[in-house]
Every structure is written in C-alpha cells, then in structure tokens.
Amino acid sequence: MSNQPQPGTKAPEFTATAVGGEHAEPATVKLADLKGETIVLYFYPKDDTPGCTKQACALRDGWSAISAKAKVFGVSIDSIKSHEKFIRKHNLPFPILSDEDKQIVTAYGVWVEKSMYGKTYMGTERTTFIIGADGKIKAVLPKVKPDEHLERVLELL
C-alpha cells in the first residue's frame, strides 16, 4: 500500500527549513546532523486546522515530558510564513519543518491519495515516526488521532 519506512530500517535522510523552537530564525535542518538524538517526526496535513491544532497543542502541553526524551519536529507542506504564524498563535515550543516541495512527505510515504465528500485529492496522512539515536525507525504511528497522539508518543519513548 504505502512505501513508509518500517521499524528497524534507516530513516530517510532529509534537509529542510525549520522555524520555531531553538530556531528563532528559519534555519536548515538535516537529519544527518541529528544523529545521537531520538527524534519525533510528526507529519500533519495543515497549519491551524482543528485536528492539527489539537495535536500540536497537546505536544505543547506535554512538552516537559516529551522534550526530556526526544527532539520533536512537526512537518507539513505549508510555508515558513504559515508555520511562523501557527507557532506564534499557539505558543508552540518545537520547530516545524516546511516541506513545500513534498520531498520529505514523499520519502516517508505519507503523501497519499485522500478522499472527502466523494472527491479524491493528494494530501499528507497524519503519521508520526520515532527515529532512534542510531538513525533507524523505532516506531511508526500511522493515521494517529490528534487526541491520542501525545500519550502514544510518550508510551513509545
């Protein structure tokens, strides 16, 4: 069905522009530079929509627990400007990667055909990957519900 990397496989490399968290100004982030760190890479469809806001705010509210165990990066195909507005509006403590060219969503197999009201379109499937310090996928949370996301991530960390 999808070409998502599975637990035990090497996480696909990426280079992207990040904003938020320790990146007050937009900065380039490479997965290769994060070796030795546990990474929570969570993909979501769109900034400032109800489900995506609920998911991001849950991570914000559980920040002390999650940040002690891993670095967190949100990923969506929205622009840096959109991410900056989303981060400011909801006081998010973690960086978000902009994937406007869809290279990361494609590499991680989360750019998929979706359907709503009988229409099909391409979009980002809400999926979280936990990447171990060794650069390998430790866990995948496909189609995770925003209400359960933080709890599930903390269980896996």
DRENTORKOL-3810 file (N, C-alpha, C; in nm, 4 decimals):
REM DRENTORKOL-3810
@n.u->0.0820; n.v->-0.1195; n.w->0.0000; ca.u->0.0000; ca.v->0.0000; ca.w->0.0000; c.u->0.0867; c.v->0.1264; c.w->0.0000
@n.u->0.1627; n.v->0.1483; n.w->0.1042; ca.u->0.2458; ca.v->0.2688; ca.w->0.1050; c.u->0.3914; c.v->0.2290; c.w->0.1151
@n.u->0.4760; n.v->0.3252; n.w->0.0897; ca.u->0.6192; ca.v->0.2991; ca.w->0.0960; c.u->0.6781; c.v->0.3628; c.w->0.2214
@n.u->0.6034; n.v->0.3553; n.w->0.3320; ca.u->0.6532; ca.v->0.4112; ca.w->0.4572; c.u->0.7677; c.v->0.3268; c.w->0.5101
@n.u->0.8717; n.v->0.3937; n.w->0.5602; ca.u->0.9792; ca.v->0.3180; ca.w->0.6247; c.u->0.9237; c.v->0.2458; c.w->0.7476
@n.u->0.9720; n.v->0.1280; n.w->0.7719; ca.u->0.9227; ca.v->0.0451; ca.w->0.8815; c.u->1.0251; c.v->0.0390; c.w->0.9948
@n.u->0.9786; n.v->0.0036; n.w->1.1160; ca.u->1.0722; ca.v->-0.0085; ca.w->1.2280; c.u->1.1897; c.v->-0.0990; c.w->1.1928
@n.u->1.3084; n.v->-0.0539; n.w->1.2327; ca.u->1.4304; ca.v->-0.1295; ca.w->1.2061; c.u->1.5024; c.v->-0.0842; c.w->1.0806
@n.u->1.4347; n.v->-0.0073; n.w->0.9949; ca.u->1.5002; ca.v->0.0415; ca.w->0.8726; c.u->1.5575; c.v->0.1807; c.w->0.8978
@n.u->1.6529; n.v->0.2185; n.w->0.8150; ca.u->1.7154; ca.v->0.3503; ca.w->0.8268; c.u->1.6138; c.v->0.4579; c.w->0.7882
@n.u->1.6069; n.v->0.5621; n.w->0.8684; ca.u->1.5157; ca.v->0.6736; ca.w->0.8389; c.u->1.5648; c.v->0.7466; c.w->0.7140
@n.u->1.4739; n.v->0.7791; n.w->0.6212; ca.u->1.5143; ca.v->0.8542; ca.w->0.5025; c.u->1.5764; c.v->0.9891; c.w->0.5414
@n.u->1.6884; n.v->1.0202; n.w->0.4790; ca.u->1.7560; ca.v->1.1482; ca.w->0.5037; c.u->1.6686; c.v->1.2616; c.w->0.4530
@n.u->1.6839; n.v->1.3780; n.w->0.5131; ca.u->1.6166; ca.v->1.4970; ca.w->0.4619; c.u->1.6948; c.v->1.6204; c.w->0.5012
@n.u->1.6730; n.v->1.7255; n.w->0.4249; ca.u->1.7219; ca.v->1.8591; ca.w->0.4548; c.u->1.6022; c.v->1.9504; c.w->0.4352
@n.u->1.5724; n.v->2.0315; n.w->0.5347; ca.u->1.4553; ca.v->2.1190; ca.w->0.5251; c.u->1.4775; c.v->2.2454; c.w->0.6057
@n.u->1.3943; n.v->2.3446; n.w->0.5797; ca.u->1.3978; ca.v->2.4683; ca.w->0.6565; c.u->1.3053; c.v->2.4524; c.w->0.7763
@n.u->1.3596; n.v->2.4849; n.w->0.8933; ca.u->1.2839; ca.v->2.4753; ca.w->1.0177; c.u->1.2657; c.v->2.6145; c.w->1.0762
@n.u->1.1552; n.v->2.6321; n.w->1.1463; ca.u->1.1327; ca.v->2.7543; ca.w->1.2223; c.u->1.0635; c.v->2.7141; c.w->1.3518
@n.u->1.0922; n.v->2.7896; n.w->1.4580; ca.u->1.0316; ca.v->2.7595; ca.w->1.5875; c.u->1.1281; c.v->2.6843; c.w->1.6770
@n.u->1.0900; n.v->2.6679; n.w->1.8017; ca.u->1.1779; ca.v->2.6011; ca.w->1.8979; c.u->1.3084; c.v->2.6769; c.w->1.9093
@n.u->1.4207; n.v->2.6058; n.w->1.8932; ca.u->1.5513; ca.v->2.6725; ca.w->1.9028; c.u->1.5846; c.v->2.7523; c.w->1.7770
@n.u->1.4982; n.v->2.7473; n.w->1.6773; ca.u->1.5214; ca.v->2.8185; ca.w->1.5504; c.u->1.4344; c.v->2.9434; c.w->1.5434
@n.u->1.4788; n.v->3.0498; n.w->1.6119; ca.u->1.4027; ca.v->3.1755; ca.w->1.6122; c.u->1.3932; c.v->3.2288; c.w->1.4695
@n.u->1.5008; n.v->3.2126; n.w->1.3949; ca.u->1.5033; ca.v->3.2476; ca.w->1.2525; c.u->1.5007; c.v->3.1171; c.w->1.1744
@n.u->1.4400; n.v->3.1179; n.w->1.0550; ca.u->1.4419; ca.v->2.9957; ca.w->0.9739; c.u->1.5849; c.v->2.9433; c.w->0.9555
@n.u->1.6023; n.v->2.8128; n.w->0.9724; ca.u->1.7348; ca.v->2.7511; ca.w->0.9639; c.u->1.7237; c.v->2.6164; c.w->0.8935
@n.u->1.8326; n.v->2.5751; n.w->0.8309; ca.u->1.8361; ca.v->2.4462; ca.w->0.7638; c.u->1.8613; c.v->2.3361; c.w->0.8661
@n.u->1.7801; n.v->2.2317; n.w->0.8598; ca.u->1.7954; ca.v->2.1160; ca.w->0.9483; c.u->1.8155; c.v->1.9934; c.w->0.8598
@n.u->1.9160; n.v->1.9120; n.w->0.8959; ca.u->1.9419; ca.v->1.7864; ca.w->0.8243; c.u->1.9302; c.v->1.6732; c.w->0.9244
@n.u->1.8649; n.v->1.5662; n.w->0.8834; ca.u->1.8542; ca.v->1.4505; ca.w->0.9722; c.u->1.9934; c.v->1.4011; c.w->1.0116
@n.u->2.0869; n.v->1.4041; n.w->0.9176; ca.u->2.2236; ca.v->1.3558; ca.w->0.9443; c.u->2.2877; c.v->1.4309; c.w->1.0621
@n.u->2.2526; n.v->1.5572; n.w->1.0798; ca.u->2.3094; ca.v->1.6369; ca.w->1.1891; c.u->2.2468; c.v->1.6049; c.w->1.3247
@n.u->2.1421; n.v->1.5235; n.w->1.3253; ca.u->2.0714; ca.v->1.4916; ca.w->1.4493; c.u->2.1064; c.v->1.3529; c.w->1.5033
@n.u->2.2050; n.v->1.2881; n.w->1.4410; ca.u->2.2475; ca.v->1.1550; ca.w->1.4875; c.u->2.2812; c.v->1.1620; c.w->1.6363
@n.u->2.2468; n.v->1.0581; n.w->1.7086; ca.u->2.2725; ca.v->1.0554; ca.w->1.8526; c.u->2.1540; c.v->1.1075; c.w->1.9333
@n.u->2.0530; n.v->1.1602; n.w->1.8647; ca.u->1.9329; ca.v->1.2122; ca.w->1.9302; c.u->1.8132; c.v->1.1250; c.w->1.8924
@n.u->1.7194; n.v->1.1105; n.w->1.9841; ca.u->1.5921; ca.v->1.0473; ca.w->1.9495; c.u->1.5037; c.v->1.1575; c.w->1.8918
@n.u->1.4418; n.v->1.1287; n.w->1.7776; ca.u->1.3628; ca.v->1.2283; ca.w->1.7057; c.u->1.2177; c.v->1.1817; c.w->1.6953
@n.u->1.1255; n.v->1.2727; n.w->1.7235; ca.u->0.9840; ca.v->1.2501; ca.w->1.6947; c.u->0.9542; c.v->1.3384; c.w->1.5733
@n.u->0.9292; n.v->1.2731; n.w->1.4602; ca.u->0.8992; ca.v->1.3432; ca.w->1.3358; c.u->0.7511; c.v->1.3218; c.w->1.3090
@n.u->0.6718; n.v->1.4266; n.w->1.3299; ca.u->0.5282; ca.v->1.4070; ca.w->1.3123; c.u->0.4777; c.v->1.4875; c.w->1.1934
@n.u->0.4106; n.v->1.4176; n.w->1.1041; ca.u->0.3554; ca.v->1.4759; ca.w->0.9822; c.u->0.2086; c.v->1.5088; c.w->1.0053
@n.u->0.1678; n.v->1.6268; n.w->0.9626; ca.u->0.0286; ca.v->1.6673; ca.w->0.9774; c.u->-0.0144; c.v->1.7425; c.w->0.8517
@n.u->-0.1458; n.v->1.7418; n.w->0.8235; ca.u->-0.1930; ca.v->1.7980; ca.w->0.6968; c.u->-0.1786; c.v->1.9487; c.w->0.6789
@n.u->-0.2189; n.v->2.0302; n.w->0.7768; ca.u->-0.2235; ca.v->2.1740; ca.w->0.7510; c.u->-0.2209; c.v->2.2549; c.w->0.8803
@n.u->-0.1407; n.v->2.3627; n.w->0.8778; ca.u->-0.1338; ca.v->2.4543; ca.w->0.9919; c.u->-0.2718; c.v->2.5094; c.w->1.0259
@n.u->-0.2963; n.v->2.5211; n.w->1.1555; ca.u->-0.4116; ca.v->2.5928; ca.w->1.2093; c.u->-0.5482; c.v->2.5374; c.w->1.1685
@n.u->-0.5540; n.v->2.4077; n.w->1.1394; ca.u->-0.6834; ca.v->2.3422; ca.w->1.1193; c.u->-0.7176; c.v->2.2724; c.w->1.2514
@n.u->-0.8435; n.v->2.2379; n.w->1.2754; ca.u->-0.8814; ca.v->2.1878; ca.w->1.4089; c.u->-0.8003; c.v->2.0678; c.w->1.4586
@n.u->-0.7895; n.v->1.9623; n.w->1.3797; ca.u->-0.7164; ca.v->1.8437; ca.w->1.4257; c.u->-0.5683; c.v->1.8702; c.w->1.4436
@n.u->-0.5101; n.v->1.9442; n.w->1.3502; ca.u->-0.3663; ca.v->1.9723; ca.w->1.3562; c.u->-0.3336; c.v->2.0646; c.w->1.4738
@n.u->-0.4234; n.v->2.1578; n.w->1.5031; ca.u->-0.4040; ca.v->2.2470; ca.w->1.6174; c.u->-0.4141; c.v->2.1677; c.w->1.7474
@n.u->-0.5127; n.v->2.0785; n.w->1.7565; ca.u->-0.5305; ca.v->1.9947; ca.w->1.8761; c.u->-0.4047; c.v->1.9101; c.w->1.8995
@n.u->-0.3513; n.v->1.8511; n.w->1.7921; ca.u->-0.2321; ca.v->1.7666; ca.w->1.8019; c.u->-0.1109; c.v->1.8491; c.w->1.8476
@n.u->-0.0894; n.v->1.9652; n.w->1.7860; ca.u->0.0254; ca.v->2.0498; ca.w->1.8202; c.u->0.0149; c.v->2.1018; c.w->1.9635
@n.u->-0.1052; n.v->2.1425; n.w->2.0042; ca.u->-0.1233; ca.v->2.1952; ca.w->2.1398; c.u->-0.1061; c.v->2.0866; c.w->2.2466
@n.u->-0.1423; n.v->1.9632; n.w->2.2135; ca.u->-0.1191; ca.v->1.8523; ca.w->2.3080; c.u->0.0313; c.v->1.8324; c.w->2.3284
@n.u->0.1081; n.v->1.8399; n.w->2.2202; ca.u->0.2544; ca.v->1.8286; ca.w->2.2337; c.u->0.3088; c.v->1.9453; c.w->2.3162
@n.u->0.2557; n.v->2.0642; n.w->2.2917; ca.u->0.2962; ca.v->2.1822; ca.w->2.3701; c.u->0.2662; c.v->2.1587; c.w->2.5184
@n.u->0.1459; n.v->2.1110; n.w->2.5487; ca.u->0.1050; ca.v->2.0933; ca.w->2.6874; c.u->0.1825; c.v->1.9814; c.w->2.7573
@n.u->0.2307; n.v->1.8844; n.w->2.6806; ca.u->0.3104; ca.v->1.7754; ca.w->2.7372; c.u->0.4595; c.v->1.7951; c.w->2.7150
@n.u->0.4980; n.v->1.9198; n.w->2.6857; ca.u->0.6348; ca.v->1.9488; ca.w->2.6428; c.u->0.7405; c.v->1.9061; c.w->2.7440
@n.u->0.7193; n.v->1.9283; n.w->2.8729; ca.u->0.8248; ca.v->1.8935; ca.w->2.9691; c.u->0.8513; c.v->1.7437; c.w->2.9670
@n.u->0.7475; n.v->1.6624; n.w->2.9527; ca.u->0.7659; ca.v->1.5165; ca.w->2.9495; c.u->0.8311; c.v->1.4712; c.w->2.8189
@n.u->0.7859; n.v->1.5263; n.w->2.7074; ca.u->0.8355; ca.v->1.4782; ca.w->2.5787; c.u->0.9748; c.v->1.5324; c.w->2.5461
@n.u->1.0013; n.v->1.6581; n.w->2.5804; ca.u->1.1304; ca.v->1.7186; ca.w->2.5444; c.u->1.2463; c.v->1.6599; c.w->2.6246
@n.u->1.2163; n.v->1.5972; n.w->2.7380; ca.u->1.3206; ca.v->1.5314; ca.w->2.8165; c.u->1.3678; c.v->1.4031; c.w->2.7486
@n.u->1.2871; n.v->1.3515; n.w->2.6552; ca.u->1.3170; ca.v->1.2227; ca.w->2.5932; c.u->1.3545; c.v->1.2308; c.w->2.4457
@n.u->1.3134; n.v->1.3385; n.w->2.3777; ca.u->1.3347; ca.v->1.3439; ca.w->2.2328; c.u->1.3272; c.v->1.4862; c.w->2.1807
@n.u->1.3833; n.v->1.5048; n.w->2.0616; ca.u->1.3634; ca.v->1.6289; ca.w->1.9859; c.u->1.2387; c.v->1.6075; c.w->1.9014
@n.u->1.1545; n.v->1.7094; n.w->1.8932; ca.u->1.0294; ca.v->1.6997; ca.w->1.8185; c.u->1.0339; c.v->1.7948; c.w->1.6996
@n.u->0.9921; n.v->1.7437; n.w->1.5844; ca.u->0.9778; ca.v->1.8267; ca.w->1.4645; c.u->0.8428; c.v->1.7973; c.w->1.4019
@n.u->0.7615; n.v->1.9012; n.w->1.3834; ca.u->0.6413; ca.v->1.8881; ca.w->1.3032; c.u->0.6819; c.v->1.9018; c.w->1.1576
@n.u->0.6062; n.v->1.8414; n.w->1.0677; ca.u->0.6336; ca.v->1.8540; ca.w->0.9235; c.u->0.5010; c.v->1.8718; c.w->0.8506
@n.u->0.4927; n.v->1.9774; n.w->0.7697; ca.u->0.3791; ca.v->1.9912; ca.w->0.6789; c.u->0.4279; c.v->2.0607; c.w->0.5525
@n.u->0.3426; n.v->2.0604; n.w->0.4514; ca.u->0.3820; ca.v->2.1215; ca.w->0.3243; c.u->0.3527; c.v->2.2718; c.w->0.3221
@n.u->0.3102; n.v->2.3277; n.w->0.4359; ca.u->0.2851; ca.v->2.4710; ca.w->0.4448; c.u->0.4167; c.v->2.5492; c.w->0.4400
@n.u->0.4050; n.v->2.6780; n.w->0.4112; ca.u->0.5216; ca.v->2.7665; ca.w->0.4007; c.u->0.5778; c.v->2.8020; c.w->0.5386
@n.u->0.6993; n.v->2.8538; n.w->0.5390; ca.u->0.7611; ca.v->2.9024; ca.w->0.6632; c.u->0.6739; c.v->3.0114; c.w->0.7251
@n.u->0.6231; n.v->3.1025; n.w->0.6437; ca.u->0.5355; ca.v->3.2108; ca.w->0.6956; c.u->0.4139; c.v->3.1522; c.w->0.7672
@n.u->0.3517; n.v->3.0511; n.w->0.7079; ca.u->0.2368; ca.v->2.9852; ca.w->0.7692; c.u->0.2776; c.v->2.9207; c.w->0.9019
@n.u->0.3926; n.v->2.8529; n.w->0.9026; ca.u->0.4422; ca.v->2.7886; ca.w->1.0258; c.u->0.4677; c.v->2.8929; c.w->1.1349
@n.u->0.5301; n.v->3.0058; n.w->1.0973; ca.u->0.5602; ca.v->3.1093; ca.w->1.1967; c.u->0.4313; c.v->3.1599; c.w->1.2620
@n.u->0.3294; n.v->3.1824; n.w->1.1818; ca.u->0.2006; ca.v->3.2305; ca.w->1.2333; c.u->0.1374; c.v->3.1260; c.w->1.3267
@n.u->0.1402; n.v->2.9985; n.w->1.2852; ca.u->0.0857; ca.v->2.8868; ca.w->1.3636; c.u->0.1583; c.v->2.8754; c.w->1.4984
@n.u->0.2905; n.v->2.8823; n.w->1.4950; ca.u->0.3721; ca.v->2.8720; ca.w->1.6168; c.u->0.3415; c.v->2.9863; c.w->1.7128
@n.u->0.3373; n.v->3.1090; n.w->1.6585; ca.u->0.3074; ca.v->3.2265; ca.w->1.7416; c.u->0.1675; c.v->3.2186; c.w->1.8028
@n.u->0.0702; n.v->3.1854; n.w->1.7201; ca.u->-0.0694; ca.v->3.1833; ca.w->1.7648; c.u->-0.0917; c.v->3.0848; c.w->1.8796
@n.u->-0.0226; n.v->2.9704; n.w->1.8747; ca.u->-0.0457; ca.v->2.8651; ca.w->1.9739; c.u->0.0722; c.v->2.8448; c.w->2.0689
@n.u->0.1728; n.v->2.9336; n.w->2.0617; ca.u->0.2884; ca.v->2.9287; ca.w->2.1516; c.u->0.3536; c.v->2.7900; c.w->2.1520
@n.u->0.3829; n.v->2.7388; n.w->2.0327; ca.u->0.4406; ca.v->2.6041; ca.w->2.0206; c.u->0.5900; c.v->2.6085; c.w->2.0509
@n.u->0.6396; n.v->2.5149; n.w->2.1328; ca.u->0.7798; ca.v->2.5183; ca.w->2.1753; c.u->0.8756; c.v->2.4392; c.w->2.0857
@n.u->0.8262; n.v->2.3773; n.w->1.9799; ca.u->0.9110; ca.v->2.2921; ca.w->1.8955; c.u->0.9144; c.v->2.3464; c.w->1.7523
@n.u->1.0189; n.v->2.3099; n.w->1.6777; ca.u->1.0287; ca.v->2.3563; ca.w->1.5395; c.u->0.9377; c.v->2.2785; c.w->1.4443
@n.u->0.9011; n.v->2.3452; n.w->1.3368; ca.u->0.8233; ca.v->2.2837; ca.w->1.2301; c.u->0.9039; c.v->2.2960; c.w->1.1019
@n.u->0.9092; n.v->2.1867; n.w->1.0274; ca.u->0.9805; ca.v->2.1840; ca.w->0.9001; c.u->0.8837; c.v->2.2155; c.w->0.7870
@n.u->0.9283; n.v->2.2982; n.w->0.6949; ca.u->0.8477; ca.v->2.3296; ca.w->0.5770; c.u->0.8901; c.v->2.2360; c.w->0.4647
@n.u->0.7932; n.v->2.1657; n.w->0.4090; ca.u->0.8196; ca.v->2.0681; ca.w->0.3024; c.u->0.7365; c.v->2.1038; c.w->0.1785
@n.u->0.7513; n.v->2.2293; n.w->0.1343; ca.u->0.6706; ca.v->2.2766; ca.w->0.0220; c.u->0.6943; c.v->2.1970; c.w->-0.1059
@n.u->0.8158; n.v->2.1437; n.w->-0.1232; ca.u->0.8444; ca.v->2.0653; ca.w->-0.2453; c.u->0.8063; c.v->1.9173; c.w->-0.2286
@n.u->0.7517; n.v->1.8833; n.w->-0.1134; ca.u->0.6975; ca.v->1.7498; ca.w->-0.0836; c.u->0.8021; c.v->1.6378; c.w->-0.0858
@n.u->0.9292; n.v->1.6715; n.w->-0.0683; ca.u->1.0330; ca.v->1.5684; ca.w->-0.0692; c.u->1.0280; c.v->1.4805; c.w->0.0549
@n.u->1.0018; n.v->1.5401; n.w->0.1715; ca.u->1.0013; ca.v->1.4611; ca.w->0.2954; c.u->0.8742; c.v->1.3769; c.w->0.3040
@n.u->0.7583; n.v->1.4366; n.w->0.2743; ca.u->0.6337; ca.v->1.3586; ca.w->0.2809; c.u->0.6380; c.v->1.2418; c.w->0.1827
@n.u->0.7040; n.v->1.2617; n.w->0.0702; ca.u->0.7172; ca.v->1.1538; ca.w->-0.0282; c.u->0.8135; c.v->1.0462; c.w->0.0229
@n.u->0.9292; n.v->1.0894; n.w->0.0741; ca.u->1.0298; ca.v->0.9945; ca.w->0.1238; c.u->0.9751; c.v->0.9077; c.w->0.2375
@n.u->0.8872; n.v->0.9652; n.w->0.3193; ca.u->0.8313; ca.v->0.8920; ca.w->0.4327; c.u->0.6981; c.v->0.8252; c.w->0.4000
@n.u->0.6552; n.v->0.8346; n.w->0.2741; ca.u->0.5355; ca.v->0.7629; ca.w->0.2302; c.u->0.4051; c.v->0.8146; c.w->0.2878
@n.u->0.4015; n.v->0.9433; n.w->0.3248; ca.u->0.2797; ca.v->0.9984; ca.w->0.3838; c.u->0.2057; c.v->1.0941; c.w->0.2888
@n.u->0.2559; n.v->1.1123; n.w->0.1666; ca.u->0.1859; ca.v->1.1903; ca.w->0.0654; c.u->0.0979; c.v->1.0907; c.w->-0.0085
@n.u->-0.0305; n.v->1.0919; n.w->0.0231; ca.u->-0.1200; ca.v->0.9854; ca.w->-0.0210; c.u->-0.2481; c.v->1.0415; c.w->-0.0817
@n.u->-0.3181; n.v->0.9526; n.w->-0.1520; ca.u->-0.4494; ca.v->0.9904; ca.w->-0.2029; c.u->-0.5483; c.v->0.9846; c.w->-0.0876
@n.u->-0.6236; n.v->1.0922; n.w->-0.0725; ca.u->-0.7244; ca.v->1.1002; ca.w->0.0330; c.u->-0.8585; c.v->1.1270; c.w->-0.0330
@n.u->-0.9640; n.v->1.1130; n.w->0.0438; ca.u->-1.0937; ca.v->1.1456; ca.w->-0.0136; c.u->-1.1815; c.v->1.2109; c.w->0.0909
@n.u->-1.2584; n.v->1.3095; n.w->0.0462; ca.u->-1.3510; ca.v->1.3791; ca.w->0.1347; c.u->-1.4721; c.v->1.4194; c.w->0.0512
@n.u->-1.5883; n.v->1.3880; n.w->0.1041; ca.u->-1.7135; ca.v->1.4202; ca.w->0.0342; c.u->-1.7132; c.v->1.3667; c.w->-0.1087
@n.u->-1.6576; n.v->1.2483; n.w->-0.1274; ca.u->-1.6577; ca.v->1.1837; ca.w->-0.2581; c.u->-1.5524; c.v->1.2331; c.w->-0.3556
@n.u->-1.4742; n.v->1.3319; n.w->-0.3157; ca.u->-1.3677; ca.v->1.3822; ca.w->-0.4037; c.u->-1.2343; c.v->1.3260; c.w->-0.3567
@n.u->-1.1495; n.v->1.2863; n.w->-0.4514; ca.u->-1.0162; ca.v->1.2395; ca.w->-0.4133; c.u->-0.9152; c.v->1.3498; c.w->-0.4426
@n.u->-0.8135; n.v->1.3535; n.w->-0.3616; ca.u->-0.7074; ca.v->1.4542; ca.w->-0.3747; c.u->-0.5833; c.v->1.3992; c.w->-0.3050
@n.u->-0.4694; n.v->1.4611; n.w->-0.3308; ca.u->-0.3451; ca.v->1.4210; ca.w->-0.2649; c.u->-0.3262; c.v->1.5075; c.w->-0.1403
@n.u->-0.2793; n.v->1.4446; n.w->-0.0330; ca.u->-0.2563; ca.v->1.5179; ca.w->0.0909; c.u->-0.1663; c.v->1.4402; c.w->0.1847
@n.u->-0.1328; n.v->1.5037; n.w->0.2948; ca.u->-0.0452; ca.v->1.4433; ca.w->0.3950; c.u->-0.1278; c.v->1.3607; c.w->0.4923
@n.u->-0.0875; n.v->1.2346; n.w->0.5102; ca.u->-0.1517; ca.v->1.1475; ca.w->0.6082; c.u->-0.0887; c.v->1.1754; c.w->0.7447
@n.u->-0.1706; n.v->1.1951; n.w->0.8453; ca.u->-0.1221; ca.v->1.2232; ca.w->0.9807; c.u->-0.0494; c.v->1.0982; c.w->1.0324
@n.u->0.0826; n.v->1.1046; n.w->1.0369; ca.u->0.1645; ca.v->0.9899; ca.w->1.0761; c.u->0.2846; c.v->1.0402; c.w->1.1546
@n.u->0.3252; n.v->0.9648; n.w->1.2546; ca.u->0.4423; ca.v->1.0011; ca.w->1.3351; c.u->0.5459; c.v->0.8898; c.w->1.3283
@n.u->0.6710; n.v->0.9299; n.w->1.3117; ca.u->0.7840; ca.v->0.8374; ca.w->1.3113; c.u->0.8729; c.v->0.8718; c.w->1.4297
@n.u->0.9110; n.v->0.7697; n.w->1.5045; ca.u->1.0098; ca.v->0.7886; ca.w->1.6103; c.u->1.1394; c.v->0.7295; c.w->1.5577
@n.u->1.2414; n.v->0.8152; n.w->1.5529; ca.u->1.3712; ca.v->0.7766; ca.w->1.4982; c.u->1.4699; c.v->0.7676; c.w->1.6140
@n.u->1.5346; n.v->0.6536; n.w->1.6250; ca.u->1.6296; ca.v->0.6325; ca.w->1.7337; c.u->1.7600; c.v->0.7069; c.w->1.7117
@n.u->1.8415; n.v->0.7113; n.w->1.8154; ca.u->1.9705; ca.v->0.7791; ca.w->1.8106; c.u->2.0619; c.v->0.7194; c.w->1.7031
@n.u->2.0343; n.v->0.5940; n.w->1.6632; ca.u->2.1134; ca.v->0.5267; ca.w->1.5602; c.u->2.0660; c.v->0.5603; c.w->1.4179
@n.u->1.9640; n.v->0.6452; n.w->1.4066; ca.u->1.9142; ca.v->0.6837; ca.w->1.2748; c.u->1.8137; c.v->0.5866; c.w->1.2153
@n.u->1.7729; n.v->0.4866; n.w->1.2937; ca.u->1.6751; ca.v->0.3888; ca.w->1.2444; c.u->1.5363; c.v->0.4191; c.w->1.3013
@n.u->1.4346; n.v->0.3814; n.w->1.2237; ca.u->1.2965; ca.v->0.3991; ca.w->1.2672; c.u->1.2714; c.v->0.3043; c.w->1.3848
@n.u->1.2292; n.v->0.3594; n.w->1.4972; ca.u->1.1964; ca.v->0.2771; ca.w->1.6142; c.u->1.0482; c.v->0.2422; c.w->1.6157
@n.u->0.9633; n.v->0.3365; n.w->1.5709; ca.u->0.8187; ca.v->0.3134; ca.w->1.5732; c.u->0.7510; c.v->0.4020; c.w->1.4703
@n.u->0.6353; n.v->0.3549; n.w->1.4231; ca.u->0.5528; ca.v->0.4317; ca.w->1.3301; c.u->0.4112; c.v->0.4347; c.w->1.3869
@n.u->0.3528; n.v->0.5530; n.w->1.3911; ca.u->0.2139; ca.v->0.5698; ca.w->1.4338; c.u->0.1348; c.v->0.6191; c.w->1.3124
@n.u->0.0767; n.v->0.5270; n.w->1.2354; ca.u->0.0011; ca.v->0.5700; ca.w->1.1173; c.u->-0.1382; c.v->0.6186; c.w->1.1542
@n.u->-0.1849; n.v->0.7177; n.w->1.0828; ca.u->-0.3225; ca.v->0.7689; ca.w->1.0995; c.u->-0.3583; c.v->0.7912; c.w->1.2465
@n.u->-0.2634; n.v->0.8416; n.w->1.3223; ca.u->-0.2846; ca.v->0.8624; ca.w->1.4660; c.u->-0.3894; c.v->0.9725; c.w->1.4875
@n.u->-0.4729; n.v->0.9539; n.w->1.5874; ca.u->-0.5762; ca.v->1.0531; ca.w->1.6194; c.u->-0.5137; c.v->1.1647; c.w->1.7046
@n.u->-0.5455; n.v->1.2901; n.w->1.6745; ca.u->-0.4862; ca.v->1.4011; ca.w->1.7500; c.u->-0.5036; c.v->1.3878; c.w->1.9019
@n.u->-0.6199; n.v->1.3367; n.w->1.9468; ca.u->-0.6465; ca.v->1.3221; ca.w->2.0902; c.u->-0.5536; c.v->1.2215; c.w->2.1576
@n.u->-0.5042; n.v->1.1245; n.w->2.0826; ca.u->-0.4237; ca.v->1.0155; ca.w->2.1399; c.u->-0.2745; c.v->1.0314; c.w->2.1139
@n.u->-0.2384; n.v->1.1288; n.w->2.0324; ca.u->-0.1011; ca.v->1.1391; ca.w->1.9828; c.u->0.0036; c.v->1.1490; c.w->2.0937
@n.u->-0.0101; n.v->1.2476; n.w->2.1824; ca.u->0.0898; ca.v->1.2683; ca.w->2.2873; c.u->0.1072; c.v->1.1426; c.w->2.3726
@n.u->-0.0031; n.v->1.0852; n.w->2.4165; ca.u->0.0021; ca.v->0.9662; ca.w->2.5009; c.u->0.0743; c.v->0.8502; c.w->2.4305
@n.u->0.0421; n.v->0.8291; n.w->2.3045; ca.u->0.1042; ca.v->0.7201; ca.w->2.2281; c.u->0.2549; c.v->0.7444; c.w->2.2121
@n.u->0.2921; n.v->0.8681; n.w->2.1796; ca.u->0.4346; ca.v->0.9006; ca.w->2.1621; c.u->0.5103; c.v->0.8783; c.w->2.2931
@n.u->0.4553; n.v->0.9260; n.w->2.4042; ca.u->0.5227; ca.v->0.9078; ca.w->2.5330; c.u->0.5371; c.v->0.7609; c.w->2.5696
@n.u->0.4360; n.v->0.6785; n.w->2.5378; ca.u->0.4455; ca.v->0.5338; ca.w->2.5625; c.u->0.5640; c.v->0.4740; c.w->2.4867
@n.u->0.5825; n.v->0.5183; n.w->2.3630; ca.u->0.6870; ca.v->0.4609; ca.w->2.2780; c.u->0.8271; c.v->0.5126; c.w->2.3102
@n.u->0.8337; n.v->0.6293; n.w->2.3715; ca.u->0.9644; ca.v->0.6840; ca.w->2.4087; c.u->1.0117; c.v->0.6183; c.w->2.5367
END
